[in-house]
Amino acid sequence: MSRPQHDPPAVAAAISMLMTRYRRGVAQSASDLITVEEPLEIRVVVETAGRRERHVLAVTMRTPGEDPELAAGFLVSEGVISAAEDIWRIEHCHDGPESTDDNTVDVFLAPSVDFDVAQLSRMIITSSACGICGRTSIESVHKICSERPRGDFRLEPDRLTKLTEVLSGAQPVFSGTGGLHAAALFDPEGELLDLREDVGRHNALDKLVGGLLRAAKLPASESLVLVSGRASFELVQKALLAGIPALAAVGAPSSLAVELARDYDMTLIGFLRGDRFNVYSGQERIATG
Protein backbone atom coordinates (compact mmCIF):
# COMPACT_ATOMS: atom_id res chain seq x y z
CA MET A 1 0.00 0.00 0.00
CA SER A 2 1.58 3.28 -1.06
CA ARG A 3 1.78 6.28 1.25
CA PRO A 4 -0.41 9.26 0.29
CA GLN A 5 1.63 12.04 -1.26
CA HIS A 6 1.78 15.64 -0.13
CA ASP A 7 4.38 18.37 -0.39
CA PRO A 8 7.61 17.33 1.40
CA PRO A 9 8.87 19.52 4.27
CA ALA A 10 11.07 22.42 3.13
CA VAL A 11 13.48 21.71 6.00
CA ALA A 12 15.09 18.55 7.28
CA ALA A 13 13.13 16.57 9.85
CA ALA A 14 16.30 14.72 10.86
CA ILE A 15 20.00 15.54 10.84
CA SER A 16 23.14 13.45 11.08
CA MET A 17 25.10 13.88 14.31
CA LEU A 18 28.29 12.30 15.58
CA MET A 19 28.10 9.90 18.51
CA THR A 20 30.02 7.02 20.07
CA ARG A 21 28.55 3.54 19.77
CA TYR A 22 29.45 0.87 22.32
CA ARG A 23 29.14 -2.78 21.40
CA ARG A 24 30.53 -5.55 23.59
CA GLY A 25 32.59 -2.95 25.46
CA VAL A 26 34.22 -1.60 22.30
CA ALA A 27 33.75 2.11 21.47
CA GLN A 28 33.41 3.26 17.88
CA SER A 29 32.79 6.74 16.48
CA ALA A 30 29.81 6.88 14.18
CA SER A 31 27.01 9.14 13.00
CA ASP A 32 23.32 8.75 13.67
CA LEU A 33 20.13 10.33 12.34
CA ILE A 34 18.57 12.48 15.04
CA THR A 35 15.08 13.95 14.94
CA VAL A 36 15.10 17.76 14.78
CA GLU A 37 13.21 19.61 17.52
CA GLU A 38 12.71 23.39 17.49
CA PRO A 39 10.15 25.81 18.94
CA LEU A 40 7.30 27.17 16.83
CA GLU A 41 5.48 30.34 17.84
CA ILE A 42 1.90 30.42 16.56
CA ARG A 43 0.40 33.89 16.19
CA VAL A 44 -3.03 34.95 14.97
CA VAL A 45 -3.53 38.16 13.02
CA VAL A 46 -6.90 39.91 13.23
CA GLU A 47 -8.33 43.18 11.93
CA THR A 48 -9.62 45.38 14.77
CA ALA A 49 -11.11 48.81 13.99
CA GLY A 50 -9.13 48.96 10.77
CA ARG A 51 -5.87 48.00 12.50
CA ARG A 52 -4.00 44.74 12.10
CA GLU A 53 -3.16 43.14 15.44
CA ARG A 54 -1.01 40.10 16.19
CA HIS A 55 -1.59 37.91 19.20
CA VAL A 56 0.69 35.10 20.36
CA LEU A 57 -1.48 32.03 20.88
CA ALA A 58 1.08 29.37 21.75
CA VAL A 59 4.65 28.19 21.53
CA THR A 60 5.16 24.48 21.00
CA MET A 61 8.18 22.28 20.40
CA ARG A 62 7.92 20.50 17.07
CA THR A 63 9.75 18.88 14.20
CA PRO A 64 10.16 21.62 11.52
CA GLY A 65 8.10 21.15 8.38
CA GLU A 66 4.37 21.38 7.63
CA ASP A 67 4.13 24.37 9.96
CA PRO A 68 0.97 25.79 8.28
CA GLU A 69 -0.81 22.47 8.81
CA LEU A 70 0.38 22.36 12.42
CA ALA A 71 -0.86 25.90 13.09
CA ALA A 72 -4.20 25.30 11.37
CA GLY A 73 -4.76 22.01 13.19
CA PHE A 74 -3.91 23.62 16.51
CA LEU A 75 -6.49 26.36 15.91
CA VAL A 76 -9.11 23.71 15.11
CA SER A 77 -8.34 21.82 18.32
CA GLU A 78 -8.58 25.05 20.34
CA GLY A 79 -11.98 25.85 18.86
CA VAL A 80 -10.79 29.08 17.19
CA ILE A 81 -11.72 27.94 13.66
CA SER A 82 -13.70 25.14 12.07
CA ALA A 83 -13.48 25.62 8.28
CA ALA A 84 -10.90 26.43 5.63
CA GLU A 85 -12.56 29.80 4.88
CA ASP A 86 -11.86 30.93 8.46
CA ILE A 87 -8.23 31.48 7.41
CA TRP A 88 -7.14 34.01 4.83
CA ARG A 89 -3.56 32.81 4.71
CA ILE A 90 -0.75 31.35 6.80
CA GLU A 91 2.85 32.44 6.43
CA HIS A 92 6.14 32.39 8.25
CA CYS A 93 7.02 35.66 9.94
CA HIS A 94 8.31 38.43 7.67
CA ASP A 95 8.91 41.49 9.87
CA GLY A 96 11.21 43.17 7.37
CA PRO A 97 12.05 43.13 3.65
CA GLU A 98 14.92 40.69 4.21
CA SER A 99 13.69 39.04 7.39
CA THR A 100 12.39 35.49 7.58
CA ASP A 101 11.72 33.43 10.66
CA ASP A 102 11.11 29.73 10.16
CA ASN A 103 10.09 29.33 13.80
CA THR A 104 7.18 31.80 13.81
CA VAL A 105 3.97 31.55 11.79
CA ASP A 106 1.24 34.14 11.37
CA VAL A 107 -2.32 32.89 10.83
CA PHE A 108 -4.47 35.60 9.25
CA LEU A 109 -8.06 35.08 10.36
CA ALA A 110 -11.08 36.02 8.29
CA PRO A 111 -13.21 38.91 9.69
CA SER A 112 -16.07 36.47 10.29
CA VAL A 113 -14.09 34.61 12.97
CA ASP A 114 -15.10 35.60 16.50
CA PHE A 115 -11.68 35.75 18.14
CA ASP A 116 -11.83 36.26 21.90
CA VAL A 117 -8.52 37.87 22.77
CA ALA A 118 -9.11 37.75 26.53
CA GLN A 119 -9.83 34.02 26.46
CA LEU A 120 -7.47 32.72 23.82
CA SER A 121 -4.53 35.10 23.43
CA ARG A 122 -1.93 33.63 25.76
CA MET A 123 1.66 32.49 25.77
CA ILE A 124 1.93 28.78 26.52
CA ILE A 125 5.24 26.94 26.45
CA THR A 126 4.76 23.24 25.78
CA SER A 127 7.17 20.39 25.39
CA SER A 128 7.10 17.79 22.66
CA ALA A 129 5.83 15.27 25.20
CA CYS A 130 2.63 16.93 26.33
CA GLY A 131 -0.28 18.94 25.05
CA ILE A 132 -1.35 22.49 25.70
CA CYS A 133 -1.90 22.91 29.41
CA GLY A 134 -4.90 24.61 30.97
CA ARG A 135 -7.59 23.10 28.72
CA THR A 136 -7.74 19.73 30.43
CA SER A 137 -11.35 19.43 31.56
CA ILE A 138 -14.25 17.82 29.74
CA GLU A 139 -16.34 20.90 30.52
CA SER A 140 -14.02 23.08 28.44
CA VAL A 141 -14.38 20.72 25.48
CA HIS A 142 -18.18 20.87 25.73
CA LYS A 143 -17.99 24.65 25.32
CA ILE A 144 -16.17 24.45 21.98
CA CYS A 145 -17.47 21.14 20.63
CA SER A 146 -21.26 21.03 20.54
CA GLU A 147 -21.70 18.26 17.95
CA ARG A 148 -20.94 14.57 18.15
CA PRO A 149 -18.90 13.11 15.27
CA ARG A 150 -21.13 11.22 12.85
CA GLY A 151 -19.65 8.18 11.12
CA ASP A 152 -22.09 5.28 10.88
CA PHE A 153 -19.56 2.81 9.41
CA ARG A 154 -18.42 -0.51 10.85
CA LEU A 155 -14.79 -1.50 11.40
CA GLU A 156 -13.78 -5.08 10.64
CA PRO A 157 -11.51 -6.50 13.39
CA ASP A 158 -9.18 -8.21 10.91
CA ARG A 159 -8.65 -4.91 9.10
CA LEU A 160 -8.02 -3.04 12.34
CA THR A 161 -5.25 -5.41 13.34
CA LYS A 162 -3.39 -4.66 10.09
CA LEU A 163 -3.31 -0.89 10.60
CA THR A 164 -0.21 -0.79 12.80
CA GLU A 165 1.75 -2.71 10.17
CA VAL A 166 0.68 -0.18 7.56
CA LEU A 167 1.61 2.67 9.91
CA SER A 168 5.10 1.38 10.65
CA GLY A 169 5.78 0.78 6.98
CA ALA A 170 4.66 4.28 6.01
CA GLN A 171 6.68 6.36 8.50
CA PRO A 172 9.51 7.80 6.37
CA VAL A 173 11.49 9.63 9.07
CA PHE A 174 10.83 7.20 11.92
CA SER A 175 12.46 4.42 9.94
CA GLY A 176 15.71 6.40 9.97
CA THR A 177 15.60 7.92 13.45
CA GLY A 178 13.24 5.92 15.65
CA GLY A 179 12.35 9.24 17.28
CA LEU A 180 9.04 10.41 15.82
CA HIS A 181 5.39 9.94 16.59
CA ALA A 182 2.81 9.54 13.83
CA ALA A 183 -0.87 10.18 13.24
CA ALA A 184 -2.38 8.28 10.33
CA LEU A 185 -5.81 8.68 8.76
CA PHE A 186 -7.57 5.61 7.35
CA ASP A 187 -10.91 5.04 5.68
CA PRO A 188 -13.23 2.37 7.18
CA GLU A 189 -11.80 -0.24 4.79
CA GLY A 190 -8.27 0.29 6.12
CA GLU A 191 -6.92 2.36 3.21
CA LEU A 192 -4.26 4.83 4.32
CA LEU A 193 -5.41 8.35 3.42
CA ASP A 194 -2.69 10.50 5.01
CA LEU A 195 0.09 10.35 7.57
CA ARG A 196 2.00 13.04 9.44
CA GLU A 197 5.01 12.74 11.74
CA ASP A 198 6.45 14.91 14.49
CA VAL A 199 8.58 14.64 17.60
CA GLY A 200 5.41 15.54 19.51
CA ARG A 201 2.43 13.21 19.20
CA HIS A 202 -0.01 16.11 19.62
CA ASN A 203 1.77 18.00 16.85
CA ALA A 204 1.53 15.02 14.50
CA LEU A 205 -2.25 14.99 14.91
CA ASP A 206 -2.46 18.78 14.56
CA LYS A 207 -0.55 18.53 11.27
CA LEU A 208 -2.96 15.86 10.06
CA VAL A 209 -6.04 17.88 11.03
CA GLY A 210 -4.53 21.05 9.58
CA GLY A 211 -3.97 19.31 6.27
CA LEU A 212 -7.61 18.22 6.23
CA LEU A 213 -8.77 21.74 7.04
CA ARG A 214 -6.69 23.34 4.30
CA ALA A 215 -8.04 20.78 1.82
CA ALA A 216 -11.60 21.57 2.96
CA LYS A 217 -12.09 17.97 4.15
CA LEU A 218 -13.46 18.68 7.61
CA PRO A 219 -15.37 17.19 9.29
CA ALA A 220 -13.64 13.89 8.52
CA SER A 221 -16.70 11.82 9.41
CA GLU A 222 -15.86 8.71 7.39
CA SER A 223 -12.43 8.04 8.82
CA LEU A 224 -10.38 6.55 11.63
CA VAL A 225 -7.20 8.05 13.07
CA LEU A 226 -4.39 5.87 14.42
CA VAL A 227 -1.75 7.35 16.74
CA SER A 228 1.60 5.76 17.48
CA GLY A 229 1.58 6.34 21.25
CA ARG A 230 -1.03 6.32 23.96
CA ALA A 231 -4.52 7.82 23.69
CA SER A 232 -4.54 10.96 25.83
CA PHE A 233 -7.38 13.34 26.62
CA GLU A 234 -5.89 15.95 24.28
CA LEU A 235 -5.68 13.56 21.32
CA VAL A 236 -9.33 12.56 21.74
CA GLN A 237 -10.23 16.25 21.94
CA LYS A 238 -8.38 17.05 18.72
CA ALA A 239 -10.01 14.16 16.86
CA LEU A 240 -13.47 15.16 18.10
CA LEU A 241 -13.10 18.76 16.94
CA ALA A 242 -12.05 17.47 13.52
CA GLY A 243 -15.22 15.37 13.36
CA ILE A 244 -13.29 12.09 13.38
CA PRO A 245 -15.53 9.43 15.00
CA ALA A 246 -12.91 6.78 15.80
CA LEU A 247 -9.44 6.88 17.32
CA ALA A 248 -7.09 3.94 17.77
CA ALA A 249 -3.83 3.96 19.68
CA VAL A 250 -0.91 1.58 19.92
CA GLY A 251 -0.71 2.34 23.65
CA ALA A 252 -3.09 2.74 26.55
CA PRO A 253 -5.86 5.34 26.91
CA SER A 254 -6.11 7.61 29.94
CA SER A 255 -9.23 7.58 32.11
CA LEU A 256 -10.16 11.11 31.03
CA ALA A 257 -9.75 10.14 27.37
CA VAL A 258 -12.21 7.28 27.89
CA GLU A 259 -14.72 9.54 29.66
CA LEU A 260 -14.54 12.14 26.88
CA ALA A 261 -14.88 9.52 24.13
CA ARG A 262 -17.94 8.03 25.85
CA ASP A 263 -19.54 11.46 26.23
CA TYR A 264 -19.36 11.91 22.45
CA ASP A 265 -20.07 8.31 21.37
CA MET A 266 -16.61 8.14 19.85
CA THR A 267 -15.02 4.77 19.18
CA LEU A 268 -11.82 4.58 21.24
CA ILE A 269 -9.43 1.67 20.74
CA GLY A 270 -6.28 1.02 22.76
CA PHE A 271 -3.43 -1.47 22.76
CA LEU A 272 -3.77 -2.10 19.02
CA ARG A 273 -0.89 -4.52 18.66
CA GLY A 274 -0.57 -7.66 16.58
CA ASP A 275 -3.93 -9.44 16.54
CA ARG A 276 -5.25 -7.76 19.69
CA PHE A 277 -6.99 -4.53 20.69
CA ASN A 278 -9.29 -3.20 23.40
CA VAL A 279 -12.42 -1.13 22.76
CA TYR A 280 -13.18 1.41 25.51
CA SER A 281 -16.00 3.34 23.84
CA GLY A 282 -18.16 3.14 20.72
CA GLN A 283 -18.35 -0.65 20.52
CA GLU A 284 -21.20 -0.28 18.02
CA ARG A 285 -18.73 0.67 15.25
CA ILE A 286 -16.90 -2.67 15.58
CA ALA A 287 -18.32 -5.33 13.25
CA THR A 288 -19.24 -8.61 14.89
CA GLY A 289 -19.80 -12.09 13.52
GUROFI-792068 format. One record per residue: residue in one letter; x negated, y, z negated of N, C-alpha, C in turn. Coordinates in pm, whole numbers, padded with zeros to 5 digits, always signed. Layout:
REM GUROFI-792068
AXYZXYZXYZ
...
***
This chain:
REM GUROFI-792068
M-00085-00119+00000+00000+00000+00000-00089+00124+00000
S-00073+00211+00094-00158+00328+00106-00114+00437+00009
R-00208+00518-00033-00178+00628-00125-00122+00745-00047
P-00012+00810-00096+00041+00926-00029-00065+01034-00014
Q-00061+01104+00096-00163+01204+00126-00114+01343+00091
H-00201+01422+00030-00178+01564+00013-00313+01632+00018
D-00314+01764+00023-00438+01837+00039-00536+01801-00072
P-00663+01769-00038-00761+01733-00140-00800+01856-00221
P-00844+01839-00346-00887+01952-00427-01002+02026-00359
A-01002+02161-00375-01107+02242-00313-01237+02235-00393
V-01231+02182-00515-01348+02171-00600-01363+02026-00643
A-01482+01993-00689-01509+01855-00728-01439+01821-00859
A-01376+01705-00863-01313+01657-00985-01412+01579-01070
A-01526+01544-01013-01630+01472-01086-01767+01516-01034
I-01864+01516-01123-02000+01554-01084-02096+01447-01133
S-02211+01440-01068-02314+01345-01108-02404+01409-01213
M-02425+01337-01323-02510+01388-01431-02608+01279-01473
L-02727+01323-01514-02829+01230-01558-02795+01176-01697
M-02830+01051-01720-02810+00990-01851-02911+00876-01864
T-02915+00816-01983-03002+00702-02007-02916+00580-02038
R-02933+00476-01960-02855+00354-01977-02938+00250-02052
Y-02877+00190-02155-02945+00087-02232-02881-00048-02203
R-02961-00142-02164-02914-00278-02140-03016-00375-02198
R-02966-00459-02292-03053-00555-02359-03175-00487-02422
G-03153-00367-02478-03259-00295-02546-03356-00222-02456
V-03333-00227-02324-03422-00160-02230-03355-00031-02181
A-03427+00081-02191-03375+00211-02147-03411+00238-02002
Q-03318+00294-01929-03341+00326-01788-03268+00455-01752
S-03340+00550-01693-03279+00674-01648-03190+00647-01527
A-03075+00708-01527-02981+00688-01418-02887+00808-01412
S-02804+00810-01311-02701+00914-01300-02564+00848-01308
D-02467+00927-01352-02332+00875-01367-02233+00982-01323
L-02119+00939-01269-02013+01033-01234-01934+01069-01359
I-01924+01198-01385-01857+01248-01504-01739+01336-01462
T-01625+01315-01524-01508+01395-01494-01529+01539-01537
V-01496+01634-01449-01510+01776-01478-01393+01822-01565
E-01424+01902-01667-01321+01961-01752-01353+02108-01770
E-01256+02195-01735-01271+02339-01749-01138+02400-01791
P-01141+02518-01854-01015+02581-01894-00944+02646-01777
L-00811+02646-01781-00730+02717-01683-00634+02808-01758
E-00642+02938-01727-00548+03034-01784-00432+03052-01687
I-00310+03029-01737-00190+03042-01656-00121+03172-01693
R-00106+03261-01595-00040+03389-01619+00083+03401-01529
V+00186+03466-01580+00303+03495-01497+00303+03644-01466
V+00346+03677-01346+00353+03816-01302+00498+03849-01273
V+00550+03952-01339+00690+03991-01323+00698+04140-01291
E+00805+04177-01222+00833+04318-01193+00927+04371-01301
T+00882+04476-01372+00962+04538-01477+00969+04688-01453
A+01089+04738-01423+01111+04881-01399+01015+04933-01292
G+00999+04854-01186+00913+04896-01077+00764+04878-01101
R+00728+04822-01216+00587+04800-01250+00558+04651-01255
R+00441+04614-01208+00400+04474-01210+00327+04446-01341
E+00376+04347-01416+00316+04314-01544+00271+04168-01545
R+00154+04144-01603+00101+04010-01619+00110+03968-01764
H+00149+03845-01785+00159+03791-01920+00089+03656-01924
V-00002+03639-02018-00069+03510-02036+00029+03414-02101
L+00054+03303-02035+00148+03203-02088+00076+03092-02162
A-00037+03048-02110-00108+02937-02175-00249+02926-02121
V-00333+02861-02198-00465+02819-02153-00476+02670-02183
T-00507+02592-02082-00516+02448-02100-00646+02397-02039
M-00701+02292-02097-00818+02228-02040-00771+02130-01935
R-00837+02136-01817-00792+02050-01707-00908+02014-01617
T-00883+01919-01527-00975+01888-01420-00946+01984-01305
P-01043+02065-01259-01016+02162-01152-00961+02094-01026
G-00876+02168-00957-00810+02115-00838-00661+02108-00860
E-00583+02140-00756-00437+02138-00763-00385+02229-00874
D-00454+02343-00893-00413+02437-00996-00273+02495-00972
P-00234+02529-00848-00097+02579-00828+00009+02478-00870
E-00014+02350-00839+00081+02247-00881+00085+02236-01033
L-00032+02242-01096-00038+02236-01242+00039+02350-01305
A+00017+02473-01255+00086+02590-01309+00237+02580-01287
A+00277+02541-01168+00420+02530-01137+00485+02422-01223
G+00421+02309-01236+00476+02201-01319+00486+02241-01465
F+00387+02315-01513+00391+02362-01651+00511+02455-01673
L+00536+02544-01578+00649+02636-01591+00783+02562-01588
V+00790+02454-01510+00911+02371-01511+00930+02309-01648
S+00824+02252-01704+00834+02182-01832+00861+02277-01947
E+00829+02406-01931+00858+02505-02034+00995+02570-02015
G+01065+02531-01909+01198+02585-01886+01200+02725-01827
V+01086+02773-01777+01079+02908-01719+01142+02909-01580
I+01119+02803-01501+01172+02794-01366+01231+02656-01344
S+01310+02643-01237+01370+02514-01207+01376+02484-01058
A+01340+02581-00973+01348+02562-00828+01233+02632-00759
A+01202+02587-00638+01090+02643-00563+01108+02793-00538
E+01232+02838-00517+01256+02980-00488+01236+03069-00610
D+01214+03012-00728+01186+03093-00846+01045+03151-00843
I+00962+03100-00753+00823+03148-00741+00803+03215-00606
W+00750+03334-00608+00714+03401-00483+00585+03343-00427
R+00484+03339-00513+00356+03281-00471+00272+03251-00595
I+00171+03167-00575+00075+03135-00680-00064+03153-00623
E-00149+03222-00695-00285+03244-00643-00384+03254-00758
H-00508+03220-00727-00614+03239-00825-00639+03389-00841
C-00687+03425-00958-00702+03566-00994-00794+03639-00897
H-00750+03756-00851-00831+03843-00767-00819+03984-00822
D-00900+04018-00923-00891+04149-00987-00967+04258-00912
G-01046+04218-00815-01121+04317-00737-01140+04267-00596
P-01191+04353-00506-01205+04313-00365-01300+04196-00344
E-01396+04179-00435-01492+04069-00421-01485+03974-00539
S-01379+03984-00618-01369+03904-00739-01278+03785-00718
T-01323+03669-00756-01239+03549-00758-01263+03476-00889
D-01163+03417-00942-01172+03343-01066-01098+03213-01049
D-01173+03104-01038-01111+02973-01016-01047+02917-01141
N-01065+02984-01256-01009+02933-01380-00893+03018-01432
T-00837+03102-01346-00718+03180-01381-00624+03180-01262
V-00496+03149-01285-00397+03155-01179-00285+03249-01218
D-00238+03326-01120-00124+03414-01137-00003+03352-01067
V+00106+03338-01140+00232+03289-01083+00327+03408-01072
F+00359+03447-00949+00447+03560-00925+00591+03510-00923
L+00669+03554-01023+00806+03508-01036+00902+03593-00953
A+01005+03530-00902+01108+03602-00829+01189+03688-00927
P+01244+03802-00879+01321+03891-00969+01439+03822-01035
S+01490+03716-00974+01607+03647-01029+01575+03565-01153
V+01447+03542-01182+01409+03461-01297+01421+03544-01425
D+01493+03492-01521+01510+03560-01650+01393+03522-01740
F+01290+03604-01738+01168+03575-01814+01173+03648-01947
D+01178+03570-02055+01183+03626-02190+01042+03641-02243
V+00990+03763-02236+00852+03787-02277+00832+03754-02425
A+00926+03796-02509+00911+03775-02653+00904+03626-02688
Q+00977+03544-02614+00983+03402-02646+00871+03323-02581
L+00835+03359-02459+00747+03272-02382+00606+03326-02359
S+00585+03456-02369+00453+03510-02343+00367+03491-02467
R+00276+03393-02462+00193+03363-02576+00065+03298-02529
M-00039+03315-02607-00166+03249-02577-00174+03120-02656
I-00186+03007-02587-00193+02878-02652-00316+02805-02599
I-00408+02772-02684-00524+02694-02645-00492+02547-02666
T-00503+02466-02565-00476+02324-02578-00597+02246-02532
S-00611+02127-02584-00717+02039-02539-00664+01947-02431
S-00753+01872-02369-00710+01779-02266-00637+01660-02326
A-00640+01645-02457-00583+01527-02520-00442+01548-02572
C-00395+01672-02575-00263+01693-02633-00186+01794-02551
G-00058+01803-02578+00028+01894-02505+00033+02030-02569
I+00118+02116-02515+00135+02249-02570+00200+02239-02706
C+00139+02301-02806+00190+02291-02941+00302+02392-02963
G+00386+02367-03061+00490+02461-03097+00625+02431-03036
R+00631+02343-02935+00759+02310-02872+00786+02162-02895
T+00773+02117-03016+00774+01973-03043+00899+01928-03116
S+01012+01991-03096+01135+01943-03156+01236+01914-03047
I+01321+01816-03072+01425+01782-02974+01521+01899-02956
E+01544+01977-03062+01634+02090-03052+01585+02191-02948
S+01454+02212-02940+01402+02308-02844+01422+02259-02701
V+01415+02128-02680+01438+02072-02548+01585+02090-02508
H+01675+02071-02602+01818+02087-02573+01850+02228-02525
K+01774+02327-02571+01799+02465-02532+01762+02491-02385
I+01662+02418-02334+01617+02445-02198+01654+02334-02099
C+01709+02225-02151+01747+02114-02063+01890+02072-02097
S+01985+02126-02023+02126+02103-02054+02185+01983-01979
E+02116+01935-01876+02170+01826-01795+02090+01698-01812
R+02161+01586-01813+02094+01457-01815+02048+01422-01674
P+01932+01356-01660+01890+01311-01527+01989+01210-01473
R+02012+01211-01344+02113+01122-01285+02054+00984-01260
G+02030+00946-01138+01965+00818-01112+02047+00697-01152
D+02126+00644-01059+02209+00528-01088+02152+00399-01027
F+02021+00397-01002+01956+00281-00941+01926+00175-01046
R+01885+00058-00998+01842-00051-01085+01698-00086-01052
L+01620-00117-01155+01479-00150-01140+01461-00300-01158
E+01404-00365-01057+01378-00508-01064+01254-00535-01151
P+01265-00623-01252+01151-00650-01339+01025-00692-01265
D+01038-00775-01161+00918-00821-01091+00850-00708-01015
R+00926-00608-00974+00865-00491-00910+00799-00400-01012
L+00860-00387-01128+00802-00304-01234+00664-00355-01275
T+00651-00485-01288+00525-00541-01334+00412-00525-01233
K+00443-00487-01111+00339-00466-01009+00292-00321-01002
L+00361-00232-01073+00331-00089-01060+00193-00052-01113
T+00152-00114-01224+00021-00079-01280-00092-00120-01186
E-00075-00228-01115-00175-00271-01017-00185-00169-00903
V-00070-00121-00860-00068-00018-00756-00134+00109-00807
L-00104+00145-00932-00161+00267-00991-00312+00259-00998
S-00365+00150-01051-00510+00138-01065-00580+00137-00930
G-00517+00082-00830-00578+00078-00698-00571+00209-00623
A-00486+00302-00672-00466+00428-00601-00534+00546-00668
Q-00601+00525-00782-00668+00636-00850-00806+00659-00790
P-00824+00760-00706-00951+00780-00637-01065+00823-00726
V-01040+00914-00822-01149+00963-00907-01173+00869-01024
F-01067+00811-01079-01083+00720-01192-01175+00605-01157
S-01165+00556-01034-01246+00442-00994-01394+00473-01002
G-01430+00603-00990-01571+00640-00997-01615+00685-01133
T-01523+00735-01216-01560+00792-01345-01505+00717-01464
G-01390+00655-01451-01324+00592-01565-01273+00692-01666
G-01267+00821-01630-01235+00924-01728-01114+01008-01698
L-01022+00961-01616-00904+01041-01582-00774+00967-01612
H-00674+01046-01648-00539+00994-01659-00467+01014-01525
A-00357+00942-01507-00281+00954-01383-00132+00956-01412
A-00059+01023-01325+00087+01018-01324+00127+00984-01182
A+00202+00875-01166+00238+00828-01033+00390+00825-01019
L+00437+00867-00904+00581+00868-00876+00614+00754-00780
F+00713+00673-00817+00757+00561-00735+00906+00575-00704
D+00947+00515-00592+01091+00504-00568+01141+00376-00637
P+01271+00355-00645+01323+00237-00718+01276+00103-00662
E+01230+00101-00537+01180-00024-00479+01032-00048-00508
G+00968+00046-00579+00827+00029-00612+00731+00088-00512
E+00780+00170-00419+00692+00236-00321+00630+00359-00384
L+00497+00369-00376+00426+00483-00432+00453+00608-00348
L+00507+00711-00411+00541+00835-00342+00434+00941-00358
D+00374+00951-00477+00269+01050-00501+00195+01012-00628
L+00073+01063-00640-00009+01035-00757-00101+01154-00781
R-00110+01195-00907-00200+01304-00944-00284+01261-01064
E-00408+01310-01068-00501+01274-01174-00550+01399-01247
D-00586+01382-01373-00645+01491-01449-00705+01434-01576
V-00800+01507-01633-00858+01464-01760-00754+01468-01871
G-00651+01548-01855-00541+01554-01951-00418+01486-01895
R-00358+01395-01971-00243+01321-01920-00123+01412-01898
H-00108+01516-01982+00001+01611-01962-00021+01690-01833
N-00146+01725-01807-00177+01800-01685-00149+01718-01560
A-00178+01588-01566-00153+01502-01450-00004+01503-01415
L+00082+01497-01517+00225+01499-01491+00270+01637-01445
D+00213+01742-01501+00246+01878-01456+00210+01896-01308
K+00095+01844-01267+00055+01853-01127+00154+01780-01037
L+00199+01664-01084+00296+01586-01006+00428+01662-00993
V+00478+01714-01105+00604+01788-01103+00590+01917-01022
G+00476+01984-01036+00453+02105-00958+00452+02080-00809
G+00395+01967-00768+00397+01931-00627+00538+01908-00577
L+00621+01844-00660+00761+01822-00623+00835+01955-00612
L+00810+02044-00707+00877+02174-00704+00842+02251-00577
R+00713+02256-00546+00669+02334-00430+00717+02273-00299
A+00748+02144-00301+00804+02078-00182+00956+02077-00184
A+01015+02149-00281+01160+02157-00296+01223+02019-00310
K+01159+01932-00393+01209+01797-00415+01256+01772-00557
L+01289+01882-00627+01346+01868-00761+01496+01895-00756
P+01575+01826-00836+01537+01719-00929+01503+01590-00856
A+01408+01515-00912+01364+01389-00852+01446+01273-00908
S+01575+01274-00876+01670+01182-00941+01651+01036-00903
E+01601+01010-00785+01586+00871-00739+01441+00827-00749
S+01384+00837-00867+01243+00804-00882+01211+00759-01023
L+01094+00701-01036+01038+00655-01163+00896+00709-01172
V+00857+00760-01289+00720+00805-01307+00648+00708-01400
L+00524+00675-01363+00439+00587-01442+00318+00666-01488
V+00291+00665-01619+00175+00735-01674+00074+00634-01727
S-00053+00671-01719-00160+00576-01748-00185+00556-01897
G-00135+00647-01982-00158+00634-02125-00032+00597-02200
R-00017+00659-02317+00103+00632-02396+00215+00728-02355
A+00336+00699-02401+00452+00782-02369+00479+00875-02487
S+00435+01000-02476+00454+01096-02583+00583+01174-02564
F+00621+01247-02668+00738+01334-02662+00726+01433-02546
E+00607+01494-02531+00589+01595-02428+00603+01538-02288
L+00557+01416-02265+00568+01356-02132+00715+01326-02099
V+00790+01279-02197+00933+01256-02174+01002+01388-02144
Q+00967+01492-02218+01023+01625-02194+00997+01673-02052
K+00874+01659-02006+00838+01705-01872+00914+01628-01764
A+00928+01497-01783+01001+01416-01686+01149+01455-01684
L+01206+01478-01801+01347+01516-01810+01374+01646-01735
L+01289+01746-01757+01310+01876-01694+01288+01870-01543
A+01221+01767-01496+01205+01747-01352+01317+01661-01295
G+01410+01618-01381+01522+01537-01336+01486+01392-01308
I+01373+01347-01360+01329+01209-01338+01395+01120-01443
P+01473+01020-01404+01553+00943-01500+01483+00825-01565
A+01360+00794-01523+01291+00678-01580+01143+00706-01592
L+01087+00670-01708+00944+00688-01732+00888+00559-01788
A+00778+00514-01729+00709+00394-01777+00567+00432-01817
A+00517+00366-01920+00383+00396-01968+00307+00266-01990
V+00177+00273-01967+00091+00158-01992+00079+00134-02142
G+00085+00244-02221+00071+00234-02365+00203+00241-02439
A+00193+00273-02567+00309+00274-02655+00382+00408-02649
P+00513+00408-02676+00586+00534-02691+00579+00581-02836
S+00598+00710-02858+00611+00761-02994+00758+00755-03034
S+00784+00765-03164+00923+00758-03211+01004+00876-03158
L+00944+00994-03152+01016+01111-03103+01044+01100-02954
A+00952+01037-02880+00975+01014-02737+01096+00923-02716
V+01108+00819-02799+01221+00728-02789+01351+00800-02822
E+01351+00881-02927+01472+00954-02966+01516+01048-02854
L+01420+01120-02795+01454+01214-02688+01507+01140-02566
A+01443+01031-02528+01488+00952-02413+01630+00900-02436
R+01660+00854-02556+01794+00803-02585+01898+00914-02583
D+01860+01033-02627+01954+01146-02623+01998+01179-02481
Y+01908+01154-02384+01936+01191-02245+01961+01070-02155
D+01982+00954-02215+02007+00831-02137+01896+00805-02035
M+01776+00837-02071+01661+00814-01985+01607+00673-02010
T+01565+00607-01904+01502+00477-01918+01356+00496-01958
L+01318+00444-02073+01182+00458-02124+01122+00320-02143
I+01012+00296-02073+00943+00167-02074+00803+00186-02130
G+00762+00098-02219+00628+00102-02276+00557-00030-02262
F+00426-00028-02283+00343-00147-02276+00362-00223-02145
L+00364-00147-02034+00377-00210-01902+00241-00264-01861
R+00219-00389-01891+00089-00452-01866+00111-00595-01818
G+00044-00631-01710+00057-00766-01658+00201-00797-01624
D+00255-00905-01682+00393-00944-01654+00487-00907-01768
R+00445-00809-01852+00525-00776-01969+00556-00626-01974
F+00667-00592-02037+00699-00453-02069+00811-00452-02170
N+00822-00341-02243+00929-00320-02340+01017-00205-02294
V+01148-00219-02312+01242-00113-02276+01298-00054-02406
Y+01278+00075-02427+01318+00141-02551+01445+00224-02535
S+01481+00254-02411+01600+00334-02384+01640+00311-02239
G+01770+00325-02210+01816+00314-02072+01807+00175-02014
Q+01839+00075-02095+01835-00065-02052+01922-00089-01930
E+02027-00008-01912+02120-00028-01802+02056-00012-01666
R+01939+00052-01656+01873+00067-01525+01781-00051-01494
I+01773-00149-01582+01690-00267-01558+01780-00378-01506
A+01752-00428-01385+01832-00533-01325+01817-00662-01404
T+01926-00734-01419+01924-00861-01489+01986-00969-01403
G+01928-01089-01419+01980-01209-01352+02018-01186-01211
***
